[in-house]
Each structure stands twice: as C-alpha cells, then as structure tokens.
Amino acid sequence: MSNLQNRFDPHAPDPRTVALHGRESPQRRPAGQPLVTPIVQSTTYAQGEVGGECAHAYSRVSNPTIDELESTLGALESAPPAVAFSSGLAAEFALMLALVKAGDHIVFGGSLYGGTVRLAQQILAPLGVESTFVDATRPERVAEAITAGTRLIFVESPANPTLELTDIAAVSAVARRAGGLLGREIPLAVDNTFHTAVIQRPLDLGADVSVYATTKHIDGHSSALGGAVVTRNEALLTRLRFVRKATGGIQTPFNGWLTLQGIRTLPLRIREHSRNALEAARWLSGRPEVSRVIYPGLEMFGQRELAERQHLCSSGGERLHGGVIAFDLKGGVPAAKRLLASVRLCVLVEHVGAAHTLLTHPATMTHADVPREQRERVGVTDGLIRLSVGLEDPRDVIADLGRAIEASSAIEVTTEGSPAGLQTKQVIGTREVRPCAVTR
Ligand SMILES: *Cc1c(COP(=O)(O)O)cnc(C)c1O
C-alpha cells in the first residue's frame, strides 16, 4: 500500500516514487533523454517570431530546470507545479504580495520562524499591512482575530523551534466559516518546512497553500537556499508567477538543480531523520540534566493525539515526526552555552533539516530579531536548544550530546539514571561490533 495516511486518495503514489520521477503518473522517457535533469544556465531563449508564444523567454519568468523542480514539488502534494523562489523568505514575501495590499490584515500563528515575524513587523507593517499574532494551537483564537480586512491566515506546524502543532483541519474550518460570512475566501497558508509533504500534506487537510524553505529538508544537504509555494488554486498560481516576474525572486537554475537532487532522496531521509530523532529524544528525556524535551514522537508530548492524527506514516507503517527536537537544560543559559561550546560532532549553526546533526540557540540566533516578550510568550526561553538530528548513526549523536551535557552540567550523573539500552557507559565508550540482524 502507498502512503498509509493519505485518507483523501488511498491510491496516491508513494512519495518515494514521486520524488524520483517528478510526476504522479510518469511517462516513458524519450530515447536519449538524460536521466538527470540538465542545468539550463541561460538567461534568455531564442524566440520563433515577434509576439509568438514560446515555452521560455527569460529566466526571471521561467526556466526548464526550474520547471522540473516545480512539477516535482507540486506532484509531492498532488498539486499543479509549484512556484519556486530563491529562498524561503522570498517565497513567503511573494505569497504576501500576491494576497495583501496596504490596509489589509494577516493573522499569524504565534510560534513562527523568526524571519517570518521580522517580515511581518519590519517590512509589511511599514507598507501598511497589519498583523495579529495569535496562539494558533487554539483555533478559536484564530477566529477571534479575523477582521473584515483579513486576507491571509499564516501558520507554521510544527512551529519553530517549540514544535507546537496547529490543527490544520480545524483552522481551515475556521477560515472557511469566516470567509463564508465575509463573502470571500480567506486563504490558509501553512509553513510546511519542518515536515515536508512526506510527513504532512496541508492541502489535504484543508489548507490552501503550503509554503517551503526548500533550504532545509528538501535540499537537505545544506548547499542551496530556496523556497516554494504549493497550491491547487490556479488563480493564485497565476498571481504568484506574476509577482515573481515583477519582483524577481525566482530560484536560480543551479540551486534549483541541487534542490532537485535533494528531493530524489527526501522520503528516505525524512524517515531516517524521524527514526534518529525519536532515539535521541528518548535518550534526552532520560537525562537528569535535561528539564524539558519537546518532540512529537514522545509519549509525554503535549499534543500527542494531534501529532498522531496529522502526521503521516512511512510505507512501513511507522508514524513520522521529523528530525527536530527542542530541549531545555536544568542549568539554564550558562549550561546551554557550555553544551554548545562542547559538542564535536553536532554543529552549532543557524540551520535545520540537514544531513548533518545541527544545534541552534534560537534566542540568540534564529529568533534574535523577535522581541523578547513575544519570544518568551511562545516558549522560546533563553536556555532552549534546538537539535536537528541528522543522518549519522544516532548513537554517535547521542555520544556527542552525552559528552557535551556532562561537560556542561554541575549535576553528578549516575549510570543507573540512563534509560534502558542506552547506558551512559555505552554512550561514552567504544562501539562494539554488532551483527546485521540486530541493527534497526
Ligand atoms: C529557514 C526557514 C524559513 C526561511 O527560509 P530561507 O530559505 O532561509 O529564507 C522559513 N520558515 C521556516 C520554518 C524556516 O525554517
């Protein structure tokens, strides 16, 4: 069976196949066609005749490499070709330019990527677009915030970096009800960067738009910035392409090509990230120095029921919750700083969703431009650490974290305090040889 949770179309092809072939129903390739999409590194294209129609005229408008990227991104969500941009924020900004003008209003979920908050407060507000930030984990708060001028609802689930989930189906119902009263649609956009279509299909849950920083999991190799908007609304697609042509945020052919190469293995990587993160989250939650672990795959996760309902399964039937974990140390900011200074394998960076395991200190990095009071209200405390678990052997990641946590903490650690199967000794010690049969 293909993707187990695709309730809307149980016969939809598995994302592993779509990611490789770029379409839901692949056609036989013409003889001699390259297997890997070529990079068309040309700014412009010969035209047949004055005023004639041609597939491509100028690469700010469209490009054959970007066409392939866009059809693949769309196919992953059973949608028409996406609109690709040079970065995630370029995609977000184009979406907003396509939908709002001075005097309009946007309702944002309260927990968002810091750059999205900066875009709203420091770019859109001076242009006359008003924003309200609400706790989107409570759909009634979204309903209360909608005004006669609301033209867009924008949420992120899981939210960065606190991993709060928004019930996309419930917020979509709110948007439809309010739109019915106002006599026009209020589009719901979901920033699906953390999960990608492999774990979460916002359009199937009633959202109108999925927005991506392809920079993260979709490229996955930390080599290409990029963004995309996916929607099944043809009028909005046309408008987005016009905004892109008019403002110039299209993805470059080379970055588009790198992103395509990343997409080919996206479903496999997401499954592995999810497995590795679950292992690391379980280990962290057994550590005495750690005061809080947030990961949707843990039993203790506050929105467990929603996580099980909203997140998809792999074809093997395991529920996927992504590679990102957030945790707090009992020792607060000083301990967090010591941990971040002590890791060797995990890398301290402003990034997430990569093949390498990454650590971020949101308060001083991704969310440095978000006002402290707003940041703390959504749980981005000074001591919070974001861990993006990569594709290494998770035992090596855990060993590195174990070493760094011990270096960072004044608390005495006892071997008995560790969870079953992951004794501190094993974590720190040398690796024993295991036969294949017992690997995961
Ligand atoms: C990184 C990120 C963005 C912005 O993407 P860029 O490519 O860096 O502009 C937007 N949303 C989320 C959730 C992100 O993680």
The ligand as a Gaussian input file, in Angstrom:
#p B3LYP/6-31G(d) Opt

LIG

0 1
 C       14.547000      28.678000       7.223000
 C       13.097000      28.861000       7.323000
 C       12.430000      29.852000       6.576000
 C       13.178000      30.812000       5.670000
 O       13.871000      30.178000       4.649000
 P       15.151000      30.840000       3.947000
 O       15.423000      29.965000       2.792000
 O       16.239000      30.867000       4.964000
 O       14.752000      32.231000       3.535000
 C       11.063000      29.930000       6.685000
 N       10.370000      29.108000       7.501000
 C       10.977000      28.165000       8.228000
 C       10.153000      27.283000       9.107000
 C       12.346000      28.007000       8.188000
 O       12.927000      27.062000       8.935000

